[in-house]
Amino acid sequence: MCLLLGPTGVGKTLLVGTNLTDITVQRKITIRELGGCMGPIWSSYYGNCHSLLFMIDVSNPTQLSVSCMHLLGLLSAEQLAKASVLILFNKIDLPCYMTIEEIKSLMKLPDIIACAKQNITMAEISAWKGTGLAAVLRWLQDTHRTNS
């Protein structure tokens, strides 16, 4: 199973509503979206999770600290130590979005990634316009093959 997590309002529901769920592979990939307000119960889903999509809203700088705290909590969970992680920088279609370099710097992402047990990949996307979704599909397919 793949979990799609992130704070409230980052675009998780929109992403699940795209053709991302129409993946043609030998076995079905289940993507379970858990809303930001459900953060306290996320851990009950960790046991069956082999891959994790973590979404960040790059147009909302005031939400970066929440995103960082959620991400750190996920990466420190023992049940997710072997999960592959794809950090999705969503809403790059908006005119006031922060660059990935700005976000990496503000969240100290290079340091977080260096200390994480998980294999972490990053992708810039627009769930609204579909930009970058082909790379997300490839990552899901590759991760699914590896974990099968």
Chimera marker file (.cmm) of the C-alpha trace (Angstrom):
<marker_set name="trace">
<marker id="1" x="0.000" y="0.000" z="0.000" r="1" g="1" b="0" radius="0.5"/>
<marker id="2" x="1.067" y="3.577" z="-0.698" r="1" g="1" b="0" radius="0.5"/>
<marker id="3" x="0.071" y="6.330" z="1.719" r="1" g="1" b="0" radius="0.5"/>
<marker id="4" x="-0.547" y="9.888" z="0.496" r="1" g="1" b="0" radius="0.5"/>
<marker id="5" x="0.000" y="12.231" z="3.422" r="1" g="1" b="0" radius="0.5"/>
<marker id="6" x="0.467" y="15.911" z="4.087" r="1" g="1" b="0" radius="0.5"/>
<marker id="7" x="-1.073" y="18.847" z="5.907" r="1" g="1" b="0" radius="0.5"/>
<marker id="8" x="-4.584" y="20.082" z="5.228" r="1" g="1" b="0" radius="0.5"/>
<marker id="9" x="-5.131" y="21.868" z="1.912" r="1" g="1" b="0" radius="0.5"/>
<marker id="10" x="-2.002" y="20.777" z="0.049" r="1" g="1" b="0" radius="0.5"/>
<marker id="11" x="-3.901" y="19.057" z="-2.784" r="1" g="1" b="0" radius="0.5"/>
<marker id="12" x="-3.998" y="15.381" z="-1.776" r="1" g="1" b="0" radius="0.5"/>
<marker id="13" x="-7.645" y="14.844" z="-2.745" r="1" g="1" b="0" radius="0.5"/>
<marker id="14" x="-7.100" y="16.480" z="-6.128" r="1" g="1" b="0" radius="0.5"/>
<marker id="15" x="-4.110" y="14.230" z="-6.789" r="1" g="1" b="0" radius="0.5"/>
<marker id="16" x="-6.087" y="11.086" z="-5.957" r="1" g="1" b="0" radius="0.5"/>
<marker id="17" x="-8.827" y="12.284" z="-8.324" r="1" g="1" b="0" radius="0.5"/>
<marker id="18" x="-6.405" y="12.418" z="-11.273" r="1" g="1" b="0" radius="0.5"/>
<marker id="19" x="-5.467" y="9.503" z="-13.488" r="1" g="1" b="0" radius="0.5"/>
<marker id="20" x="-2.770" y="8.640" z="-10.946" r="1" g="1" b="0" radius="0.5"/>
<marker id="21" x="-4.977" y="5.783" z="-9.796" r="1" g="1" b="0" radius="0.5"/>
<marker id="22" x="-5.228" y="4.373" z="-13.348" r="1" g="1" b="0" radius="0.5"/>
<marker id="23" x="-1.831" y="2.716" z="-13.187" r="1" g="1" b="0" radius="0.5"/>
<marker id="24" x="-1.461" y="-0.317" z="-15.402" r="1" g="1" b="0" radius="0.5"/>
<marker id="25" x="0.779" y="-2.762" z="-13.622" r="1" g="1" b="0" radius="0.5"/>
<marker id="26" x="0.550" y="-6.441" z="-12.972" r="1" g="1" b="0" radius="0.5"/>
<marker id="27" x="-0.785" y="-5.876" z="-9.465" r="1" g="1" b="0" radius="0.5"/>
<marker id="28" x="-2.960" y="-3.038" z="-8.255" r="1" g="1" b="0" radius="0.5"/>
<marker id="29" x="-1.342" y="-0.294" z="-6.188" r="1" g="1" b="0" radius="0.5"/>
<marker id="30" x="-3.586" y="0.937" z="-3.414" r="1" g="1" b="0" radius="0.5"/>
<marker id="31" x="-3.116" y="4.630" z="-2.642" r="1" g="1" b="0" radius="0.5"/>
<marker id="32" x="-4.711" y="5.645" z="0.631" r="1" g="1" b="0" radius="0.5"/>
<marker id="33" x="-5.113" y="9.367" z="1.213" r="1" g="1" b="0" radius="0.5"/>
<marker id="34" x="-5.130" y="10.529" z="4.809" r="1" g="1" b="0" radius="0.5"/>
<marker id="35" x="-6.080" y="14.142" z="5.428" r="1" g="1" b="0" radius="0.5"/>
<marker id="36" x="-3.928" y="16.538" z="7.393" r="1" g="1" b="0" radius="0.5"/>
<marker id="37" x="-6.388" y="16.768" z="10.257" r="1" g="1" b="0" radius="0.5"/>
<marker id="38" x="-6.108" y="12.991" z="10.638" r="1" g="1" b="0" radius="0.5"/>
<marker id="39" x="-2.414" y="13.225" z="11.549" r="1" g="1" b="0" radius="0.5"/>
<marker id="40" x="-2.863" y="11.680" z="15.000" r="1" g="1" b="0" radius="0.5"/>
<marker id="41" x="-4.228" y="8.437" z="13.520" r="1" g="1" b="0" radius="0.5"/>
<marker id="42" x="-1.788" y="8.102" z="10.602" r="1" g="1" b="0" radius="0.5"/>
<marker id="43" x="0.357" y="5.602" z="12.500" r="1" g="1" b="0" radius="0.5"/>
<marker id="44" x="-2.413" y="2.993" z="12.471" r="1" g="1" b="0" radius="0.5"/>
<marker id="45" x="-1.838" y="2.698" z="8.683" r="1" g="1" b="0" radius="0.5"/>
<marker id="46" x="1.969" y="2.439" z="8.741" r="1" g="1" b="0" radius="0.5"/>
<marker id="47" x="2.205" y="-1.352" z="9.040" r="1" g="1" b="0" radius="0.5"/>
<marker id="48" x="1.134" y="-2.110" z="5.455" r="1" g="1" b="0" radius="0.5"/>
<marker id="49" x="2.847" y="0.886" z="3.879" r="1" g="1" b="0" radius="0.5"/>
<marker id="50" x="5.649" y="0.163" z="1.383" r="1" g="1" b="0" radius="0.5"/>
<marker id="51" x="5.729" y="3.590" z="-0.202" r="1" g="1" b="0" radius="0.5"/>
<marker id="52" x="4.816" y="7.061" z="0.942" r="1" g="1" b="0" radius="0.5"/>
<marker id="53" x="3.825" y="10.161" z="-1.002" r="1" g="1" b="0" radius="0.5"/>
<marker id="54" x="4.259" y="13.257" z="1.150" r="1" g="1" b="0" radius="0.5"/>
<marker id="55" x="2.779" y="16.438" z="-0.302" r="1" g="1" b="0" radius="0.5"/>
<marker id="56" x="3.868" y="20.011" z="0.425" r="1" g="1" b="0" radius="0.5"/>
<marker id="57" x="2.046" y="23.139" z="-0.793" r="1" g="1" b="0" radius="0.5"/>
<marker id="58" x="4.770" y="25.360" z="-2.279" r="1" g="1" b="0" radius="0.5"/>
<marker id="59" x="2.398" y="28.322" z="-2.518" r="1" g="1" b="0" radius="0.5"/>
<marker id="60" x="1.823" y="28.499" z="1.240" r="1" g="1" b="0" radius="0.5"/>
<marker id="61" x="4.991" y="29.514" z="3.151" r="1" g="1" b="0" radius="0.5"/>
<marker id="62" x="3.120" y="29.709" z="6.450" r="1" g="1" b="0" radius="0.5"/>
<marker id="63" x="2.463" y="25.959" z="6.269" r="1" g="1" b="0" radius="0.5"/>
<marker id="64" x="6.101" y="24.883" z="5.826" r="1" g="1" b="0" radius="0.5"/>
<marker id="65" x="6.725" y="24.364" z="9.537" r="1" g="1" b="0" radius="0.5"/>
<marker id="66" x="3.703" y="22.048" z="9.777" r="1" g="1" b="0" radius="0.5"/>
<marker id="67" x="4.917" y="20.136" z="6.720" r="1" g="1" b="0" radius="0.5"/>
<marker id="68" x="8.379" y="19.825" z="8.223" r="1" g="1" b="0" radius="0.5"/>
<marker id="69" x="7.036" y="18.508" z="11.541" r="1" g="1" b="0" radius="0.5"/>
<marker id="70" x="4.774" y="15.967" z="9.787" r="1" g="1" b="0" radius="0.5"/>
<marker id="71" x="7.652" y="14.805" z="7.591" r="1" g="1" b="0" radius="0.5"/>
<marker id="72" x="10.029" y="14.418" z="10.544" r="1" g="1" b="0" radius="0.5"/>
<marker id="73" x="7.405" y="12.409" z="12.418" r="1" g="1" b="0" radius="0.5"/>
<marker id="74" x="6.910" y="10.096" z="9.446" r="1" g="1" b="0" radius="0.5"/>
<marker id="75" x="10.602" y="9.566" z="8.830" r="1" g="1" b="0" radius="0.5"/>
<marker id="76" x="11.215" y="8.705" z="12.479" r="1" g="1" b="0" radius="0.5"/>
<marker id="77" x="8.443" y="6.075" z="12.611" r="1" g="1" b="0" radius="0.5"/>
<marker id="78" x="10.030" y="2.608" z="12.881" r="1" g="1" b="0" radius="0.5"/>
<marker id="79" x="7.240" y="1.013" z="10.820" r="1" g="1" b="0" radius="0.5"/>
<marker id="80" x="8.172" y="3.278" z="7.890" r="1" g="1" b="0" radius="0.5"/>
<marker id="81" x="11.941" y="2.715" z="8.084" r="1" g="1" b="0" radius="0.5"/>
<marker id="82" x="11.928" y="0.605" z="4.894" r="1" g="1" b="0" radius="0.5"/>
<marker id="83" x="9.299" y="2.606" z="2.985" r="1" g="1" b="0" radius="0.5"/>
<marker id="84" x="10.302" y="4.528" z="-0.129" r="1" g="1" b="0" radius="0.5"/>
<marker id="85" x="9.345" y="8.199" z="0.131" r="1" g="1" b="0" radius="0.5"/>
<marker id="86" x="8.439" y="10.656" z="-2.619" r="1" g="1" b="0" radius="0.5"/>
<marker id="87" x="8.126" y="14.270" z="-1.489" r="1" g="1" b="0" radius="0.5"/>
<marker id="88" x="5.730" y="16.090" z="-3.801" r="1" g="1" b="0" radius="0.5"/>
<marker id="89" x="6.101" y="19.851" z="-4.120" r="1" g="1" b="0" radius="0.5"/>
<marker id="90" x="2.573" y="20.707" z="-5.300" r="1" g="1" b="0" radius="0.5"/>
<marker id="91" x="1.010" y="23.875" z="-6.725" r="1" g="1" b="0" radius="0.5"/>
<marker id="92" x="3.930" y="24.932" z="-8.910" r="1" g="1" b="0" radius="0.5"/>
<marker id="93" x="1.320" y="26.320" z="-11.318" r="1" g="1" b="0" radius="0.5"/>
<marker id="94" x="0.505" y="29.210" z="-8.993" r="1" g="1" b="0" radius="0.5"/>
<marker id="95" x="2.299" y="32.512" z="-9.616" r="1" g="1" b="0" radius="0.5"/>
<marker id="96" x="3.425" y="32.978" z="-6.010" r="1" g="1" b="0" radius="0.5"/>
<marker id="97" x="5.021" y="29.612" z="-5.312" r="1" g="1" b="0" radius="0.5"/>
<marker id="98" x="8.373" y="29.205" z="-3.549" r="1" g="1" b="0" radius="0.5"/>
<marker id="99" x="11.224" y="27.590" z="-5.435" r="1" g="1" b="0" radius="0.5"/>
<marker id="100" x="12.369" y="24.144" z="-4.422" r="1" g="1" b="0" radius="0.5"/>
<marker id="101" x="15.714" y="25.625" z="-3.397" r="1" g="1" b="0" radius="0.5"/>
<marker id="102" x="13.939" y="28.025" z="-1.017" r="1" g="1" b="0" radius="0.5"/>
<marker id="103" x="11.941" y="25.179" z="0.504" r="1" g="1" b="0" radius="0.5"/>
<marker id="104" x="14.992" y="22.931" z="0.833" r="1" g="1" b="0" radius="0.5"/>
<marker id="105" x="16.785" y="25.716" z="2.651" r="1" g="1" b="0" radius="0.5"/>
<marker id="106" x="13.905" y="26.678" z="4.959" r="1" g="1" b="0" radius="0.5"/>
<marker id="107" x="13.085" y="23.065" z="5.878" r="1" g="1" b="0" radius="0.5"/>
<marker id="108" x="16.732" y="21.934" z="5.992" r="1" g="1" b="0" radius="0.5"/>
<marker id="109" x="15.751" y="19.123" z="3.617" r="1" g="1" b="0" radius="0.5"/>
<marker id="110" x="19.315" y="18.087" z="2.706" r="1" g="1" b="0" radius="0.5"/>
<marker id="111" x="20.023" y="17.474" z="6.407" r="1" g="1" b="0" radius="0.5"/>
<marker id="112" x="16.730" y="15.625" z="6.889" r="1" g="1" b="0" radius="0.5"/>
<marker id="113" x="17.393" y="13.404" z="3.871" r="1" g="1" b="0" radius="0.5"/>
<marker id="114" x="20.977" y="12.701" z="4.968" r="1" g="1" b="0" radius="0.5"/>
<marker id="115" x="19.760" y="11.447" z="8.359" r="1" g="1" b="0" radius="0.5"/>
<marker id="116" x="16.715" y="9.515" z="7.131" r="1" g="1" b="0" radius="0.5"/>
<marker id="117" x="16.676" y="5.711" z="6.923" r="1" g="1" b="0" radius="0.5"/>
<marker id="118" x="14.347" y="5.848" z="3.921" r="1" g="1" b="0" radius="0.5"/>
<marker id="119" x="15.168" y="6.303" z="0.260" r="1" g="1" b="0" radius="0.5"/>
<marker id="120" x="13.768" y="9.789" z="-0.459" r="1" g="1" b="0" radius="0.5"/>
<marker id="121" x="13.004" y="11.257" z="-3.877" r="1" g="1" b="0" radius="0.5"/>
<marker id="122" x="11.504" y="14.658" z="-4.691" r="1" g="1" b="0" radius="0.5"/>
<marker id="123" x="9.234" y="15.848" z="-7.506" r="1" g="1" b="0" radius="0.5"/>
<marker id="124" x="7.670" y="19.165" z="-8.492" r="1" g="1" b="0" radius="0.5"/>
<marker id="125" x="4.038" y="18.785" z="-9.552" r="1" g="1" b="0" radius="0.5"/>
<marker id="126" x="0.799" y="20.546" z="-10.242" r="1" g="1" b="0" radius="0.5"/>
<marker id="127" x="-2.068" y="18.207" z="-9.364" r="1" g="1" b="0" radius="0.5"/>
<marker id="128" x="-4.387" y="20.785" z="-10.975" r="1" g="1" b="0" radius="0.5"/>
<marker id="129" x="-2.667" y="20.978" z="-14.377" r="1" g="1" b="0" radius="0.5"/>
<marker id="130" x="-1.078" y="17.512" z="-14.350" r="1" g="1" b="0" radius="0.5"/>
<marker id="131" x="2.491" y="18.795" z="-14.531" r="1" g="1" b="0" radius="0.5"/>
<marker id="132" x="4.982" y="16.237" z="-13.226" r="1" g="1" b="0" radius="0.5"/>
<marker id="133" x="2.440" y="13.434" z="-12.765" r="1" g="1" b="0" radius="0.5"/>
<marker id="134" x="4.179" y="11.183" z="-15.305" r="1" g="1" b="0" radius="0.5"/>
<marker id="135" x="7.252" y="11.138" z="-13.054" r="1" g="1" b="0" radius="0.5"/>
<marker id="136" x="5.063" y="10.282" z="-10.053" r="1" g="1" b="0" radius="0.5"/>
<marker id="137" x="3.533" y="7.376" z="-11.991" r="1" g="1" b="0" radius="0.5"/>
<marker id="138" x="6.994" y="6.104" z="-12.954" r="1" g="1" b="0" radius="0.5"/>
<marker id="139" x="8.139" y="6.340" z="-9.336" r="1" g="1" b="0" radius="0.5"/>
<marker id="140" x="5.069" y="4.426" z="-8.136" r="1" g="1" b="0" radius="0.5"/>
<marker id="141" x="5.568" y="1.736" z="-10.770" r="1" g="1" b="0" radius="0.5"/>
<marker id="142" x="9.303" y="1.392" z="-10.028" r="1" g="1" b="0" radius="0.5"/>
<marker id="143" x="8.696" y="1.328" z="-6.277" r="1" g="1" b="0" radius="0.5"/>
<marker id="144" x="5.891" y="-1.204" z="-6.682" r="1" g="1" b="0" radius="0.5"/>
<marker id="145" x="8.142" y="-3.509" z="-8.750" r="1" g="1" b="0" radius="0.5"/>
<marker id="146" x="10.894" y="-3.254" z="-6.151" r="1" g="1" b="0" radius="0.5"/>
<marker id="147" x="8.543" y="-4.069" z="-3.260" r="1" g="1" b="0" radius="0.5"/>
<marker id="148" x="6.651" y="-6.885" z="-5.020" r="1" g="1" b="0" radius="0.5"/>
<link id1="1" id2="2" r="1" g="1" b="0" radius="0.2"/>
<link id1="2" id2="3" r="1" g="1" b="0" radius="0.2"/>
<link id1="3" id2="4" r="1" g="1" b="0" radius="0.2"/>
<link id1="4" id2="5" r="1" g="1" b="0" radius="0.2"/>
<link id1="5" id2="6" r="1" g="1" b="0" radius="0.2"/>
<link id1="6" id2="7" r="1" g="1" b="0" radius="0.2"/>
<link id1="7" id2="8" r="1" g="1" b="0" radius="0.2"/>
<link id1="8" id2="9" r="1" g="1" b="0" radius="0.2"/>
<link id1="9" id2="10" r="1" g="1" b="0" radius="0.2"/>
<link id1="10" id2="11" r="1" g="1" b="0" radius="0.2"/>
<link id1="11" id2="12" r="1" g="1" b="0" radius="0.2"/>
<link id1="12" id2="13" r="1" g="1" b="0" radius="0.2"/>
<link id1="13" id2="14" r="1" g="1" b="0" radius="0.2"/>
<link id1="14" id2="15" r="1" g="1" b="0" radius="0.2"/>
<link id1="15" id2="16" r="1" g="1" b="0" radius="0.2"/>
<link id1="16" id2="17" r="1" g="1" b="0" radius="0.2"/>
<link id1="17" id2="18" r="1" g="1" b="0" radius="0.2"/>
<link id1="18" id2="19" r="1" g="1" b="0" radius="0.2"/>
<link id1="19" id2="20" r="1" g="1" b="0" radius="0.2"/>
<link id1="20" id2="21" r="1" g="1" b="0" radius="0.2"/>
<link id1="21" id2="22" r="1" g="1" b="0" radius="0.2"/>
<link id1="22" id2="23" r="1" g="1" b="0" radius="0.2"/>
<link id1="23" id2="24" r="1" g="1" b="0" radius="0.2"/>
<link id1="24" id2="25" r="1" g="1" b="0" radius="0.2"/>
<link id1="25" id2="26" r="1" g="1" b="0" radius="0.2"/>
<link id1="26" id2="27" r="1" g="1" b="0" radius="0.2"/>
<link id1="27" id2="28" r="1" g="1" b="0" radius="0.2"/>
<link id1="28" id2="29" r="1" g="1" b="0" radius="0.2"/>
<link id1="29" id2="30" r="1" g="1" b="0" radius="0.2"/>
<link id1="30" id2="31" r="1" g="1" b="0" radius="0.2"/>
<link id1="31" id2="32" r="1" g="1" b="0" radius="0.2"/>
<link id1="32" id2="33" r="1" g="1" b="0" radius="0.2"/>
<link id1="33" id2="34" r="1" g="1" b="0" radius="0.2"/>
<link id1="34" id2="35" r="1" g="1" b="0" radius="0.2"/>
<link id1="35" id2="36" r="1" g="1" b="0" radius="0.2"/>
<link id1="36" id2="37" r="1" g="1" b="0" radius="0.2"/>
<link id1="37" id2="38" r="1" g="1" b="0" radius="0.2"/>
<link id1="38" id2="39" r="1" g="1" b="0" radius="0.2"/>
<link id1="39" id2="40" r="1" g="1" b="0" radius="0.2"/>
<link id1="40" id2="41" r="1" g="1" b="0" radius="0.2"/>
<link id1="41" id2="42" r="1" g="1" b="0" radius="0.2"/>
<link id1="42" id2="43" r="1" g="1" b="0" radius="0.2"/>
<link id1="43" id2="44" r="1" g="1" b="0" radius="0.2"/>
<link id1="44" id2="45" r="1" g="1" b="0" radius="0.2"/>
<link id1="45" id2="46" r="1" g="1" b="0" radius="0.2"/>
<link id1="46" id2="47" r="1" g="1" b="0" radius="0.2"/>
<link id1="47" id2="48" r="1" g="1" b="0" radius="0.2"/>
<link id1="48" id2="49" r="1" g="1" b="0" radius="0.2"/>
<link id1="49" id2="50" r="1" g="1" b="0" radius="0.2"/>
<link id1="50" id2="51" r="1" g="1" b="0" radius="0.2"/>
<link id1="51" id2="52" r="1" g="1" b="0" radius="0.2"/>
<link id1="52" id2="53" r="1" g="1" b="0" radius="0.2"/>
<link id1="53" id2="54" r="1" g="1" b="0" radius="0.2"/>
<link id1="54" id2="55" r="1" g="1" b="0" radius="0.2"/>
<link id1="55" id2="56" r="1" g="1" b="0" radius="0.2"/>
<link id1="56" id2="57" r="1" g="1" b="0" radius="0.2"/>
<link id1="57" id2="58" r="1" g="1" b="0" radius="0.2"/>
<link id1="58" id2="59" r="1" g="1" b="0" radius="0.2"/>
<link id1="59" id2="60" r="1" g="1" b="0" radius="0.2"/>
<link id1="60" id2="61" r="1" g="1" b="0" radius="0.2"/>
<link id1="61" id2="62" r="1" g="1" b="0" radius="0.2"/>
<link id1="62" id2="63" r="1" g="1" b="0" radius="0.2"/>
<link id1="63" id2="64" r="1" g="1" b="0" radius="0.2"/>
<link id1="64" id2="65" r="1" g="1" b="0" radius="0.2"/>
<link id1="65" id2="66" r="1" g="1" b="0" radius="0.2"/>
<link id1="66" id2="67" r="1" g="1" b="0" radius="0.2"/>
<link id1="67" id2="68" r="1" g="1" b="0" radius="0.2"/>
<link id1="68" id2="69" r="1" g="1" b="0" radius="0.2"/>
<link id1="69" id2="70" r="1" g="1" b="0" radius="0.2"/>
<link id1="70" id2="71" r="1" g="1" b="0" radius="0.2"/>
<link id1="71" id2="72" r="1" g="1" b="0" radius="0.2"/>
<link id1="72" id2="73" r="1" g="1" b="0" radius="0.2"/>
<link id1="73" id2="74" r="1" g="1" b="0" radius="0.2"/>
<link id1="74" id2="75" r="1" g="1" b="0" radius="0.2"/>
<link id1="75" id2="76" r="1" g="1" b="0" radius="0.2"/>
<link id1="76" id2="77" r="1" g="1" b="0" radius="0.2"/>
<link id1="77" id2="78" r="1" g="1" b="0" radius="0.2"/>
<link id1="78" id2="79" r="1" g="1" b="0" radius="0.2"/>
<link id1="79" id2="80" r="1" g="1" b="0" radius="0.2"/>
<link id1="80" id2="81" r="1" g="1" b="0" radius="0.2"/>
<link id1="81" id2="82" r="1" g="1" b="0" radius="0.2"/>
<link id1="82" id2="83" r="1" g="1" b="0" radius="0.2"/>
<link id1="83" id2="84" r="1" g="1" b="0" radius="0.2"/>
<link id1="84" id2="85" r="1" g="1" b="0" radius="0.2"/>
<link id1="85" id2="86" r="1" g="1" b="0" radius="0.2"/>
<link id1="86" id2="87" r="1" g="1" b="0" radius="0.2"/>
<link id1="87" id2="88" r="1" g="1" b="0" radius="0.2"/>
<link id1="88" id2="89" r="1" g="1" b="0" radius="0.2"/>
<link id1="89" id2="90" r="1" g="1" b="0" radius="0.2"/>
<link id1="90" id2="91" r="1" g="1" b="0" radius="0.2"/>
<link id1="91" id2="92" r="1" g="1" b="0" radius="0.2"/>
<link id1="92" id2="93" r="1" g="1" b="0" radius="0.2"/>
<link id1="93" id2="94" r="1" g="1" b="0" radius="0.2"/>
<link id1="94" id2="95" r="1" g="1" b="0" radius="0.2"/>
<link id1="95" id2="96" r="1" g="1" b="0" radius="0.2"/>
<link id1="96" id2="97" r="1" g="1" b="0" radius="0.2"/>
<link id1="97" id2="98" r="1" g="1" b="0" radius="0.2"/>
<link id1="98" id2="99" r="1" g="1" b="0" radius="0.2"/>
<link id1="99" id2="100" r="1" g="1" b="0" radius="0.2"/>
<link id1="100" id2="101" r="1" g="1" b="0" radius="0.2"/>
<link id1="101" id2="102" r="1" g="1" b="0" radius="0.2"/>
<link id1="102" id2="103" r="1" g="1" b="0" radius="0.2"/>
<link id1="103" id2="104" r="1" g="1" b="0" radius="0.2"/>
<link id1="104" id2="105" r="1" g="1" b="0" radius="0.2"/>
<link id1="105" id2="106" r="1" g="1" b="0" radius="0.2"/>
<link id1="106" id2="107" r="1" g="1" b="0" radius="0.2"/>
<link id1="107" id2="108" r="1" g="1" b="0" radius="0.2"/>
<link id1="108" id2="109" r="1" g="1" b="0" radius="0.2"/>
<link id1="109" id2="110" r="1" g="1" b="0" radius="0.2"/>
<link id1="110" id2="111" r="1" g="1" b="0" radius="0.2"/>
<link id1="111" id2="112" r="1" g="1" b="0" radius="0.2"/>
<link id1="112" id2="113" r="1" g="1" b="0" radius="0.2"/>
<link id1="113" id2="114" r="1" g="1" b="0" radius="0.2"/>
<link id1="114" id2="115" r="1" g="1" b="0" radius="0.2"/>
<link id1="115" id2="116" r="1" g="1" b="0" radius="0.2"/>
<link id1="116" id2="117" r="1" g="1" b="0" radius="0.2"/>
<link id1="117" id2="118" r="1" g="1" b="0" radius="0.2"/>
<link id1="118" id2="119" r="1" g="1" b="0" radius="0.2"/>
<link id1="119" id2="120" r="1" g="1" b="0" radius="0.2"/>
<link id1="120" id2="121" r="1" g="1" b="0" radius="0.2"/>
<link id1="121" id2="122" r="1" g="1" b="0" radius="0.2"/>
<link id1="122" id2="123" r="1" g="1" b="0" radius="0.2"/>
<link id1="123" id2="124" r="1" g="1" b="0" radius="0.2"/>
<link id1="124" id2="125" r="1" g="1" b="0" radius="0.2"/>
<link id1="125" id2="126" r="1" g="1" b="0" radius="0.2"/>
<link id1="126" id2="127" r="1" g="1" b="0" radius="0.2"/>
<link id1="127" id2="128" r="1" g="1" b="0" radius="0.2"/>
<link id1="128" id2="129" r="1" g="1" b="0" radius="0.2"/>
<link id1="129" id2="130" r="1" g="1" b="0" radius="0.2"/>
<link id1="130" id2="131" r="1" g="1" b="0" radius="0.2"/>
<link id1="131" id2="132" r="1" g="1" b="0" radius="0.2"/>
<link id1="132" id2="133" r="1" g="1" b="0" radius="0.2"/>
<link id1="133" id2="134" r="1" g="1" b="0" radius="0.2"/>
<link id1="134" id2="135" r="1" g="1" b="0" radius="0.2"/>
<link id1="135" id2="136" r="1" g="1" b="0" radius="0.2"/>
<link id1="136" id2="137" r="1" g="1" b="0" radius="0.2"/>
<link id1="137" id2="138" r="1" g="1" b="0" radius="0.2"/>
<link id1="138" id2="139" r="1" g="1" b="0" radius="0.2"/>
<link id1="139" id2="140" r="1" g="1" b="0" radius="0.2"/>
<link id1="140" id2="141" r="1" g="1" b="0" radius="0.2"/>
<link id1="141" id2="142" r="1" g="1" b="0" radius="0.2"/>
<link id1="142" id2="143" r="1" g="1" b="0" radius="0.2"/>
<link id1="143" id2="144" r="1" g="1" b="0" radius="0.2"/>
<link id1="144" id2="145" r="1" g="1" b="0" radius="0.2"/>
<link id1="145" id2="146" r="1" g="1" b="0" radius="0.2"/>
<link id1="146" id2="147" r="1" g="1" b="0" radius="0.2"/>
<link id1="147" id2="148" r="1" g="1" b="0" radius="0.2"/>
</marker_set>
